[in-house]
Amino acid sequence: MEDKELKRFIGGEGIAAYFYWKNVPPHIAPFDEENCLIFATGPLTGTDIPGAGRAVVAGKSPQSYPEGYTISSFGGEWGAELRYAGCDVLLIRGRAEKPVYLWIKNSEVEIRNAEHLWGKDTFETRRKIKDELNDEEVKIISIGKAGENKVRFASIIHRSGHAAGQGGFGAVMGSKNLKAVAVRGTRRGIQVADPEKTLQLVEHVKKLATLQGISKETSPLYEGFSKVGSPVVEALVPFIQKYKIRNTGCMGCPKPCHVFLDIPNIGAGEITCVQWFYGWLQLGVTGEVDEASFLAKTLADKHGINVYELLQMIPFLLVAVEKNLISEKDLGIPASKFPSKEFIEPLISKIANREGLGDALAEGTWRFAEKIGKLNEYLSLSEIHDDIALKFGPIAGYMGYSSNGHGYCAHYDPRDFSVAALLWATNHRDPWSYSHEYIAIVEWSGLDFEEQQKVGKVAYGSENSIHPMGAPNYTEDEARAAIIIQNRSVLKNSLILCDWIYPLLTTPASPDYIGDPTLFSKMYSAVTGEEVTEEYLLSVGERIFNLERAILVREGRRREGDSLPEYLFNYPHYWTQSPPLNKEKWEKFKDLYYVLRGWDPQTGIPTKEKLTELGLNDIAEELKKYT
């Protein structure tokens, strides 16, 4: 790859999107041999920069509805180890005749037999590969039975709790008969252009860093963060304290966000965020959380299943049984056993092994609803809105329930904030897993509304980019905030940095709680030696986002695909009481967004002028064939 292309797209998500554009024509399906599975690191990966321990995965997704391009990412040490081994990007195409795993050591790549590993869970696979290679320092990603059986929402698992969950790329690995990728690099560390400046930035970040923007004691995550070192709701704290061994995180992180638990008869492992999905559901039903919450996470990781999809699926499944859309006999699990281990254990097993109804569930919630003839009812929640909301409960349900689009589980509801509506509608998946910055300000920081608006002025150029929950104004300031977030998020995923720390917009270490929004350019300049401004890097982010939009357009996306489920326009949010979106104002809001983006408002396609302005002349020329 030429240096000019590296500068155009930086690394990570940007480079992955570029390779996808070059190598995956629109007619290729997720499980076709020609689909490329792309693992990418960024220029900051493996350096001492805090939060630079992640890797991006890209390809055509079997989970998305409809199937199409998307990305996922995961933390830990695997991405850094790949760079230490002399590799920045790993592109995998084709299909092995028999199960194999890749062994990469210091740029040497070996395809090794994995027939003895096929059928093993991810934890056992990791252990056996380390023993086989006689090296405890090997970093491994692998799939479980869900990936082997091409469950559409199968995850790729690293360590005991880091997952590339969204997108179903574990199933893509399975379709290639690829069980694992083991990496070892003996060249420790990455040479940086300005070591002194890099170390200064490391200390600067350590001083300011928080998680999820938590800045004041009024944050709903403050108690969990202060007591167990992880941004969890307070109701989980006693359970965590009972079984916690330590905090763990990604390579070199000053704010390790996972808690490592050891529970008798279940085992030990890391857990954070949505891995508490079953605990959230338990709290909604019983007001308590028990060991089944950790069992659910552990089984999902061992089988390699995306827990976000389980969070979307279980409430719908329970309602489907109650409404006689499916019988409990067909389900093969007593629904009355929810939320115990007697419910979740067989459910995960049936899905991973495609056993009985598990075969249909392995297609994902949207496709399962479609199979039983109820997809329209699911997306409109006609006659089942309150039922679904109640099954999610007040913890998970507060952040959203059902689905917000494209086949993915609800996550920060568009009725609460107009920015969330635009991010969901115009993305290729759940946008929030790598775009937490706005939610961090308005929900998790603990700042009052006036303080939030001051952050909005710095972050998005206007205090009016922030509005009270459930009271959107559908204005240019709000649309521009969504655009800035999108550009900055793909930039962050190209450098690559942790979304729970960056961009560091709020901090408890500053009297006004405003962080340092110029960190990306400072870090990039110190590491690469190329002096750049924040504005320049954001323009690169805009270029990458438009490249990804071109990919979606080539695969059939148009304005009508920038949509949200109908229930968001028909019902208020059950838990926050935010009113439904106003459909007329929403369509005009989209017009405003497209104009600000430089896209055709009628089609949602980037104009030739915009692509040329962004240095994407070659993309504009190719895109003509599909428009």
C-alpha positions as CSV (number, residue, x, y, z in Angstrom):
1,M,0.0,0.0,0.0
2,E,1.4,3.4,-1.0
3,D,2.1,6.0,1.6
4,K,-0.4,8.4,0.0
5,E,-3.2,5.9,0.7
6,L,-2.1,5.5,4.3
7,K,-2.3,9.3,4.7
8,R,-5.7,9.3,3.0
9,F,-7.2,6.8,5.4
10,I,-4.7,6.6,8.3
11,G,-5.3,3.1,9.5
12,G,-7.9,1.0,11.4
13,E,-11.4,1.6,10.1
14,G,-10.2,3.9,7.3
15,I,-7.8,1.4,5.9
16,A,-10.3,-1.5,6.4
17,A,-12.9,0.4,4.5
18,Y,-10.5,1.1,1.7
19,F,-9.5,-2.5,1.4
20,Y,-13.1,-3.5,1.4
21,W,-13.9,-1.1,-1.4
22,K,-11.1,-2.5,-3.4
23,N,-11.7,-6.2,-2.8
24,V,-15.4,-6.9,-2.0
25,P,-17.8,-6.3,-4.9
26,P,-21.5,-5.7,-4.0
27,H,-22.7,-9.1,-5.2
28,I,-20.5,-11.0,-2.7
29,A,-22.5,-12.5,0.2
30,P,-21.1,-12.8,3.8
31,F,-20.4,-16.5,3.6
32,D,-18.9,-16.5,0.1
33,E,-15.3,-17.4,-0.2
34,E,-14.6,-14.0,-1.8
35,N,-15.8,-12.0,1.2
36,C,-12.8,-10.5,2.9
37,L,-12.3,-10.5,6.6
38,I,-10.1,-7.6,7.4
39,F,-8.3,-7.0,10.7
40,A,-6.7,-3.6,11.0
41,T,-4.6,-1.6,13.5
42,G,-3.8,2.1,13.5
43,P,-0.7,4.3,13.9
44,L,-1.2,4.6,17.7
45,T,-1.8,0.8,18.3
46,G,0.9,-0.7,20.5
47,T,2.3,2.6,21.6
48,D,2.3,3.9,25.1
49,I,-0.7,6.1,24.3
50,P,-3.5,5.1,26.8
51,G,-6.4,3.3,25.2
52,A,-4.5,2.3,22.1
53,G,-4.9,-1.4,22.5
54,R,-7.8,-2.1,20.1
55,A,-8.2,-3.6,16.7
56,V,-10.9,-3.2,14.0
57,V,-12.6,-6.0,12.1
58,A,-14.5,-5.3,8.8
59,G,-16.2,-7.2,6.1
60,K,-19.7,-8.0,4.7
61,S,-21.9,-8.7,7.7
62,P,-24.3,-11.6,8.0
63,Q,-25.9,-10.0,11.1
64,S,-26.9,-6.7,9.4
65,Y,-30.4,-6.5,7.8
66,P,-30.0,-6.4,4.9
67,E,-26.6,-8.0,4.7
68,G,-23.9,-5.4,4.0
69,Y,-20.6,-3.8,5.0
70,T,-20.0,-3.1,8.6
71,I,-17.2,-3.0,11.2
72,S,-16.6,-4.3,14.7
73,S,-13.7,-3.9,17.1
74,F,-12.2,-5.4,20.3
75,G,-9.7,-4.6,22.9
76,G,-7.1,-6.5,24.9
77,E,-3.6,-7.0,23.5
78,W,-4.1,-8.8,20.2
79,G,-4.0,-5.7,18.0
80,A,-0.7,-4.5,19.6
81,E,0.8,-8.0,19.3
82,L,-0.1,-8.0,15.6
83,R,2.0,-4.8,15.1
84,Y,4.8,-6.2,17.2
85,A,4.8,-9.2,14.8
86,G,5.4,-6.8,11.9
87,C,1.8,-6.7,10.6
88,D,-0.5,-3.7,10.4
89,V,-3.4,-5.2,8.4
90,L,-4.5,-8.8,8.0
91,L,-6.8,-9.5,5.1
92,I,-8.3,-13.0,4.9
93,R,-10.1,-14.4,1.8
94,G,-11.1,-17.8,0.6
95,R,-12.0,-21.0,2.5
96,A,-9.8,-23.7,3.9
97,E,-10.8,-27.3,2.9
98,K,-10.5,-28.3,6.6
99,P,-10.5,-26.4,9.9
100,V,-7.3,-24.4,10.3
101,Y,-5.8,-21.6,12.5
102,L,-3.3,-19.0,11.5
103,W,0.0,-18.7,13.4
104,I,1.7,-15.4,12.9
105,K,5.2,-14.9,14.5
106,N,7.4,-12.0,13.5
107,S,5.8,-11.6,10.0
108,E,6.0,-15.4,9.4
109,V,2.6,-16.8,8.7
110,E,1.7,-20.5,9.0
111,I,-1.6,-22.2,8.3
112,R,-2.0,-25.0,10.9
113,N,-4.4,-27.8,11.2
114,A,-7.3,-27.1,13.6
115,E,-9.4,-30.2,13.2
116,H,-8.6,-31.1,16.8
117,L,-9.9,-27.7,17.9
118,W,-13.2,-27.7,15.9
119,G,-16.0,-28.1,18.4
120,K,-14.0,-26.7,21.3
121,D,-15.1,-23.5,23.1
122,T,-13.1,-20.3,22.8
123,F,-11.5,-20.7,26.3
124,E,-10.4,-24.3,25.7
125,T,-9.2,-23.3,22.2
126,R,-7.0,-20.6,23.6
127,R,-5.5,-22.9,26.2
128,K,-4.8,-25.7,23.7
129,I,-3.1,-23.4,21.2
130,K,-0.8,-21.9,23.9
131,D,0.1,-25.4,24.9
132,E,0.7,-26.5,21.3
133,L,2.9,-23.5,20.6
134,N,4.6,-23.8,24.0
135,D,4.3,-20.0,24.5
136,E,2.2,-18.3,27.2
137,E,2.6,-14.9,25.6
138,V,0.8,-15.8,22.4
139,K,-2.3,-13.5,21.8
140,I,-5.2,-15.4,20.4
141,I,-8.6,-14.6,18.8
142,S,-11.0,-17.5,18.2
143,I,-14.5,-18.6,17.5
144,G,-16.8,-21.1,19.4
145,K,-19.5,-23.4,18.1
146,A,-21.7,-20.4,17.1
147,G,-19.1,-19.3,14.6
148,E,-18.5,-22.8,13.4
149,N,-22.2,-23.2,12.8
150,K,-22.5,-19.8,11.1
151,V,-24.8,-18.3,13.6
152,R,-25.4,-14.8,12.1
153,F,-24.4,-13.0,15.3
154,A,-21.4,-15.1,16.2
155,S,-18.6,-13.2,17.9
156,I,-14.8,-13.3,17.7
157,I,-13.4,-13.7,21.3
158,H,-10.1,-12.6,22.8
159,R,-9.0,-13.5,26.3
160,S,-11.9,-14.2,28.6
161,G,-14.1,-11.2,27.8
162,H,-13.0,-9.1,24.9
163,A,-15.3,-9.6,21.9
164,A,-15.8,-8.3,18.3
165,G,-19.5,-8.9,18.8
166,Q,-21.6,-6.8,16.5
167,G,-21.6,-7.8,12.8
168,G,-21.4,-11.6,13.1
169,F,-17.8,-11.8,12.0
170,G,-17.3,-15.0,14.1
171,A,-19.7,-16.6,11.5
172,V,-17.5,-15.2,8.7
173,M,-14.5,-16.9,10.3
174,G,-16.5,-20.1,10.6
175,S,-17.5,-19.9,6.9
176,K,-13.8,-19.9,6.1
177,N,-13.0,-22.8,8.4
178,L,-10.8,-20.5,10.4
179,K,-10.9,-21.4,14.0
180,A,-8.4,-18.9,15.4
181,V,-5.6,-16.5,14.7
182,A,-2.6,-16.7,17.1
183,V,0.0,-13.9,17.1
184,R,3.4,-13.5,18.7
185,G,5.8,-10.6,18.1
186,T,9.1,-10.4,19.9
187,R,9.7,-6.8,18.8
188,R,8.3,-5.1,21.8
189,G,7.0,-1.5,21.4
190,I,6.5,0.8,18.5
191,Q,9.0,3.4,17.5
192,V,7.5,6.9,17.8
193,A,8.8,10.1,16.2
194,D,8.9,12.2,19.4
195,P,9.2,10.0,22.6
196,E,9.4,12.9,25.0
197,K,6.2,14.5,23.6
198,T,4.5,11.1,23.6
199,L,5.3,10.6,27.3
200,Q,4.0,14.0,28.1
201,L,0.8,13.2,26.4
202,V,0.6,9.9,28.3
203,E,0.8,11.7,31.6
204,H,-1.6,14.4,30.4
205,V,-4.3,11.8,29.5
206,K,-3.8,9.9,32.8
207,K,-4.5,13.1,34.7
208,L,-7.7,13.9,32.7
209,A,-9.0,10.4,31.9
210,T,-12.4,9.1,33.1
211,L,-14.7,6.5,31.7
212,Q,-18.0,7.2,29.8
213,G,-17.4,10.9,30.6
214,I,-18.2,10.4,34.3
215,S,-17.2,13.8,35.9
216,K,-19.5,14.4,38.9
217,E,-21.0,12.4,41.7
218,T,-24.4,13.0,40.1
219,S,-23.6,10.6,37.3
220,P,-25.8,7.5,37.5
221,L,-22.6,5.5,37.0
222,Y,-20.5,7.3,39.6
223,E,-21.2,4.9,42.5
224,G,-20.3,1.8,40.4
225,F,-17.2,3.4,39.0
226,S,-16.0,4.6,42.4
227,K,-16.6,1.4,44.2
228,V,-15.6,-1.3,41.7
229,G,-13.7,0.6,39.1
230,S,-16.2,-0.1,36.3
231,P,-19.0,2.1,35.0
232,V,-21.9,-0.1,36.1
233,V,-25.3,0.7,37.7
234,E,-25.1,0.7,41.5
235,A,-27.5,-2.3,41.7
236,L,-24.7,-4.5,40.4
237,V,-22.1,-3.4,43.0
238,P,-22.8,-5.9,45.8
239,F,-22.7,-8.8,43.4
240,I,-19.4,-7.6,41.9
241,Q,-17.8,-7.0,45.3
242,K,-18.7,-10.5,46.4
243,Y,-16.8,-12.2,43.5
244,K,-14.3,-9.6,42.3
245,I,-10.6,-10.5,42.1
246,R,-9.3,-7.4,40.3
247,N,-9.9,-4.9,37.5
248,T,-8.6,-5.8,34.0
249,G,-8.5,-3.8,30.8
250,C,-6.6,-3.4,27.5
251,M,-2.9,-3.0,27.1
252,G,-1.6,0.0,28.9
253,C,-5.0,1.4,29.9
254,P,-5.1,3.7,33.0
255,K,-8.8,3.0,33.5
256,P,-9.3,-0.8,33.3
257,C,-13.0,-1.1,32.9
258,H,-13.5,-4.8,33.2
259,V,-14.0,-6.6,36.5
260,F,-12.4,-10.1,36.8
261,L,-14.7,-12.3,38.7
262,D,-14.3,-15.9,40.0
263,I,-17.5,-17.7,40.8
264,P,-17.6,-21.3,42.1
265,N,-19.0,-23.8,39.6
266,I,-18.9,-21.2,36.8
267,G,-15.3,-20.1,36.5
268,A,-13.3,-16.9,36.2
269,G,-13.4,-14.2,33.5
270,E,-13.7,-10.5,32.6
271,I,-17.0,-8.7,32.3
272,T,-18.2,-5.2,31.5
273,C,-20.9,-3.2,29.9
274,V,-23.5,-5.2,27.9
275,Q,-22.0,-8.5,29.1
276,W,-24.2,-7.8,32.1
277,F,-27.2,-8.2,29.7
278,Y,-28.8,-11.0,31.8
279,G,-28.2,-9.2,35.0
280,W,-30.0,-6.2,33.6
281,L,-32.9,-8.4,32.6
282,Q,-32.9,-10.0,36.0
283,L,-33.0,-6.7,37.8
284,G,-36.0,-5.7,35.6
285,V,-38.0,-8.9,36.6
286,T,-36.9,-9.7,40.2
287,G,-35.0,-6.6,41.3
288,E,-32.0,-8.8,42.1
289,V,-29.0,-10.2,40.2
290,D,-27.6,-13.7,40.8
291,E,-24.8,-16.0,39.5
292,A,-26.8,-16.8,36.3
293,S,-25.9,-13.3,35.1
294,F,-22.2,-14.2,35.0
295,L,-23.0,-17.7,33.7
296,A,-24.9,-16.2,30.7
297,K,-21.9,-14.0,29.8
298,T,-19.4,-16.9,30.2
299,L,-21.5,-19.3,28.1
300,A,-21.9,-16.6,25.4
301,D,-18.2,-16.0,25.3
302,K,-17.3,-19.7,25.3
303,H,-19.7,-20.4,22.4
304,G,-18.9,-17.0,20.7
305,I,-22.3,-15.3,20.7
306,N,-23.0,-11.6,20.5
307,V,-24.8,-10.7,23.8
308,Y,-26.3,-7.5,22.3
309,E,-28.3,-9.8,20.0
310,L,-29.4,-12.0,23.0
311,L,-30.5,-8.8,24.8
312,Q,-32.7,-7.9,21.7
313,M,-33.9,-11.5,21.3
314,I,-35.0,-12.7,24.7
315,P,-37.7,-10.1,25.4
316,F,-39.2,-10.7,21.9
317,L,-39.0,-14.5,22.4
318,L,-40.8,-14.3,25.8
319,V,-43.5,-12.0,24.3
320,A,-43.9,-14.4,21.3
321,V,-44.6,-17.3,23.7
322,E,-47.1,-15.2,25.7
323,K,-48.9,-14.1,22.6
324,N,-48.9,-17.7,21.2
325,L,-46.8,-16.7,18.2
326,I,-44.7,-19.8,19.1
327,S,-45.4,-22.5,21.6
328,E,-43.3,-23.3,24.6
329,K,-43.0,-26.8,23.2
330,D,-41.4,-25.4,20.0
331,L,-39.1,-23.3,22.1
332,G,-38.0,-26.3,24.0
333,I,-37.3,-24.3,27.1
334,P,-39.8,-23.4,29.9
335,A,-40.3,-19.7,29.5
336,S,-41.4,-19.6,33.2
337,K,-37.7,-20.4,34.1
338,F,-36.7,-16.9,32.9
339,P,-34.5,-15.3,34.3
340,S,-32.8,-18.3,35.8
341,K,-29.9,-20.4,34.5
342,E,-32.4,-23.0,33.6
343,F,-33.6,-20.7,30.8
344,I,-30.4,-19.1,29.6
345,E,-28.2,-22.1,29.6
346,P,-30.2,-24.2,27.1
347,L,-31.1,-21.2,25.0
348,I,-27.5,-20.4,24.3
349,S,-26.7,-24.0,23.6
350,K,-29.6,-24.4,21.2
351,I,-28.6,-21.3,19.3
352,A,-24.9,-22.1,19.1
353,N,-25.6,-25.7,17.9
354,R,-28.6,-24.7,15.7
355,E,-30.7,-27.2,17.6
356,G,-34.5,-27.2,17.2
357,L,-35.9,-23.7,17.3
358,G,-32.3,-22.6,17.9
359,D,-31.7,-23.0,14.2
360,A,-34.2,-20.2,13.4
361,L,-33.0,-18.1,16.3
362,A,-29.5,-18.4,15.0
363,E,-30.6,-16.2,12.1
364,G,-31.0,-13.3,14.5
365,T,-34.1,-11.5,15.9
366,W,-35.2,-9.7,12.7
367,R,-34.9,-12.8,10.5
368,F,-36.6,-15.0,13.2
369,A,-39.5,-12.5,13.4
370,E,-39.6,-12.5,9.6
371,K,-39.7,-16.4,9.6
372,I,-42.8,-16.5,11.8
373,G,-44.4,-13.7,9.8
374,K,-44.1,-11.0,12.5
375,L,-41.3,-8.7,11.4
376,N,-43.6,-5.7,10.6
377,E,-45.3,-6.2,14.0
378,Y,-41.9,-6.3,15.7
379,L,-40.7,-3.1,14.1
380,S,-43.9,-1.3,14.8
381,L,-44.4,-3.0,18.2
382,S,-48.2,-2.8,17.4
383,E,-50.0,-4.2,20.4
384,I,-46.8,-5.4,22.1
385,H,-45.0,-2.1,22.8
386,D,-45.5,-2.1,26.5
387,D,-44.8,-5.9,26.7
388,I,-41.4,-5.6,25.1
389,A,-40.5,-2.5,27.2
390,L,-41.4,-4.3,30.4
391,K,-39.4,-7.4,29.4
392,F,-36.3,-5.3,28.9
393,G,-36.9,-3.7,32.3
394,P,-35.9,-0.3,33.7
395,I,-32.1,-0.8,33.4
396,A,-31.7,-2.1,29.9
397,G,-34.9,-0.5,28.8
398,Y,-33.8,3.0,29.9
399,M,-31.2,2.9,27.1
400,G,-33.8,1.6,24.6
401,Y,-35.8,-1.6,23.8
402,S,-36.5,-3.7,20.8
403,S,-34.4,-2.5,17.9
404,N,-33.3,0.9,16.6
405,G,-32.6,-0.3,13.0
406,H,-30.5,-2.3,10.6
407,G,-31.1,-5.5,12.5
408,Y,-29.4,-4.4,15.7
409,C,-30.5,-4.2,19.3
410,A,-31.8,-0.9,20.6
411,H,-29.1,1.2,22.3
412,Y,-29.7,4.8,23.4
413,D,-33.1,5.6,22.1
414,P,-33.6,8.1,19.2
415,R,-36.7,9.5,21.0
416,D,-34.5,10.9,23.7
417,F,-32.0,12.8,21.5
418,S,-32.2,13.9,17.9
419,V,-28.5,13.2,17.4
420,A,-29.2,9.6,18.3
421,A,-31.9,9.4,15.7
422,L,-29.5,10.7,12.9
423,L,-26.6,8.4,14.1
424,W,-28.9,5.3,14.0
425,A,-30.6,6.1,10.7
426,T,-27.5,6.9,8.7
427,N,-25.2,4.2,10.0
428,H,-24.6,0.6,8.9
429,R,-25.0,-0.9,12.4
430,D,-25.5,0.2,16.0
431,P,-23.4,3.4,16.0
432,W,-23.0,3.9,19.8
433,S,-20.5,1.2,20.4
434,Y,-17.9,3.5,18.9
435,S,-19.6,6.9,19.2
436,H,-20.4,7.3,22.9
437,E,-19.2,10.9,23.2
438,Y,-22.6,12.6,23.0
439,I,-24.3,10.1,25.4
440,A,-21.3,10.5,27.7
441,I,-22.1,14.2,27.9
442,V,-25.9,14.2,28.2
443,E,-26.5,11.0,30.3
444,W,-23.3,9.8,32.1
445,S,-21.2,12.8,32.9
446,G,-23.4,14.0,35.8
447,L,-23.2,17.6,34.5
448,D,-26.2,19.8,34.8
449,F,-27.8,21.1,31.6
450,E,-26.0,24.4,31.5
451,E,-22.6,22.6,32.0
452,Q,-23.5,20.2,29.2
453,Q,-24.2,23.1,26.9
454,K,-20.8,24.6,27.6
455,V,-19.2,21.3,26.6
456,G,-21.4,21.2,23.5
457,K,-20.1,24.7,22.5
458,V,-16.5,23.4,22.6
459,A,-17.2,20.0,21.1
460,Y,-19.8,20.9,18.4
461,G,-19.5,24.6,17.9
462,S,-22.9,25.5,19.6
463,E,-24.5,25.3,23.0
464,N,-27.7,24.5,21.1
465,S,-26.2,21.2,20.0
466,I,-27.4,19.9,23.4
467,H,-31.1,19.7,24.1
468,P,-33.0,18.4,27.1
469,M,-33.9,14.7,26.9
470,G,-37.0,14.1,24.9
471,A,-37.2,17.8,23.6
472,P,-35.4,17.8,20.2
473,N,-35.5,21.0,18.1
474,Y,-34.5,19.3,14.9
475,T,-32.1,22.1,14.1
476,E,-28.9,22.7,12.1
477,D,-26.9,22.7,15.3
478,E,-28.1,19.3,16.2
479,A,-27.6,17.9,12.7
480,R,-24.0,19.4,12.6
481,A,-23.3,17.7,16.0
482,A,-24.2,14.3,14.5
483,I,-21.9,14.9,11.6
484,I,-19.0,15.9,13.8
485,I,-19.6,12.9,16.0
486,Q,-19.6,10.6,13.0
487,N,-16.4,12.1,11.5
488,R,-14.6,12.0,14.9
489,S,-15.8,8.5,15.6
490,V,-14.4,6.9,12.4
491,L,-11.2,9.0,12.9
492,K,-10.9,7.5,16.5
493,N,-11.5,4.1,15.0
494,S,-8.7,4.7,12.5
495,L,-6.1,5.8,15.0
496,I,-7.3,3.4,16.9
497,L,-8.4,4.6,20.4
498,C,-10.8,3.5,23.1
499,D,-14.3,4.9,22.8
500,W,-14.9,4.9,26.6
501,I,-12.0,7.3,27.1
502,Y,-11.9,9.4,23.9
503,P,-12.6,12.0,22.8
504,L,-11.8,13.3,26.2
505,L,-14.6,16.0,26.2
506,T,-15.4,16.0,29.9
507,T,-13.3,15.4,32.9
508,P,-13.5,15.6,36.7
509,A,-9.9,17.1,36.7
510,S,-11.0,20.4,35.3
511,P,-12.9,23.2,37.2
512,D,-15.4,23.6,34.3
513,Y,-15.4,19.8,33.6
514,I,-14.2,20.4,30.0
515,G,-11.5,18.1,28.8
516,D,-9.1,18.3,25.9
517,P,-10.7,17.9,22.4
518,T,-7.4,18.4,20.6
519,L,-5.8,15.2,21.8
520,F,-6.1,13.3,18.5
521,S,-3.9,15.7,16.6
522,K,-1.3,16.0,19.4
523,M,-1.0,12.2,19.6
524,Y,-0.9,11.6,15.9
525,S,1.8,14.3,15.5
526,A,3.9,13.0,18.4
527,V,3.8,9.4,17.2
528,T,4.2,9.9,13.4
529,G,6.2,13.1,13.2
530,E,3.7,14.6,10.8
531,E,2.4,17.8,12.3
532,V,-1.3,18.1,11.8
533,T,-4.2,20.0,13.2
534,E,-7.4,18.7,14.7
535,E,-9.3,20.2,11.8
536,Y,-7.2,18.3,9.3
537,L,-7.8,15.0,11.1
538,L,-11.5,15.6,11.3
539,S,-11.4,16.2,7.5
540,V,-9.8,12.7,7.2
541,G,-12.6,11.4,9.3
542,E,-15.1,13.0,6.9
543,R,-13.3,11.4,4.0
544,I,-13.5,7.9,5.7
545,F,-17.2,8.4,6.5
546,N,-17.9,9.3,2.9
547,L,-16.0,6.3,1.7
548,E,-18.1,4.1,3.9
549,R,-21.2,5.9,2.6
550,A,-20.1,5.1,-1.0
551,I,-19.7,1.4,0.0
552,L,-23.3,1.4,1.3
553,V,-24.6,3.2,-1.8
554,R,-22.8,0.6,-4.0
555,E,-24.5,-2.1,-2.0
556,G,-28.0,-0.5,-2.6
557,R,-28.4,2.0,0.3
558,R,-30.4,5.1,-0.5
559,R,-32.3,7.7,1.5
560,E,-35.2,5.3,2.2
561,G,-32.7,3.0,3.9
562,D,-31.8,5.8,6.4
563,S,-34.8,4.8,8.4
564,L,-35.9,4.1,11.9
565,P,-38.4,1.5,13.1
566,E,-42.0,2.7,13.0
567,Y,-42.7,2.3,16.8
568,L,-40.3,5.3,17.4
569,F,-42.9,7.5,15.7
570,N,-45.9,6.0,17.3
571,Y,-45.1,5.5,21.0
572,P,-43.4,7.5,23.8
573,H,-40.4,5.9,25.4
574,Y,-41.8,3.7,28.1
575,W,-39.1,4.3,30.6
576,T,-37.9,8.0,30.0
577,Q,-41.3,9.2,28.8
578,S,-39.7,11.0,25.8
579,P,-42.4,11.6,23.2
580,P,-42.5,9.9,19.8
581,L,-40.4,11.4,17.0
582,N,-42.3,13.8,14.8
583,K,-42.2,12.2,11.4
584,E,-42.7,15.5,9.4
585,K,-39.9,17.2,11.3
586,W,-37.7,14.1,11.1
587,E,-37.8,14.1,7.3
588,K,-36.9,17.8,7.1
589,F,-34.2,17.1,9.7
590,K,-32.8,14.4,7.3
591,D,-32.9,17.0,4.5
592,L,-30.8,19.3,6.6
593,Y,-28.3,16.6,7.4
594,Y,-27.9,15.6,3.8
595,V,-27.3,19.2,2.7
596,L,-24.7,19.8,5.5
597,R,-23.1,16.5,4.4
598,G,-22.9,17.5,0.7
599,W,-25.2,14.6,-0.2
600,D,-28.2,14.6,-2.6
601,P,-31.2,15.1,-0.3
602,Q,-33.4,13.1,-2.7
603,T,-31.2,10.0,-2.8
604,G,-28.8,10.3,0.2
605,I,-25.9,9.7,-2.3
606,P,-22.7,11.9,-1.8
607,T,-22.4,14.3,-4.7
608,K,-19.4,14.1,-7.1
609,E,-18.4,17.6,-5.9
610,K,-18.3,16.5,-2.3
611,L,-16.3,13.3,-3.0
612,T,-13.8,15.3,-5.2
613,E,-13.5,17.9,-2.4
614,L,-12.5,15.1,0.0
615,G,-9.9,13.7,-2.4
616,L,-12.1,10.7,-3.3
617,N,-12.1,11.3,-7.1
618,D,-11.4,7.6,-7.8
619,I,-14.3,6.6,-5.5
620,A,-16.6,9.1,-7.3
621,E,-15.7,7.7,-10.7
622,E,-16.4,4.1,-9.6
623,L,-19.6,5.0,-7.9
624,K,-21.1,6.3,-11.2
625,K,-21.6,2.6,-12.2
626,Y,-24.0,2.1,-9.3
627,T,-26.0,5.3,-9.4
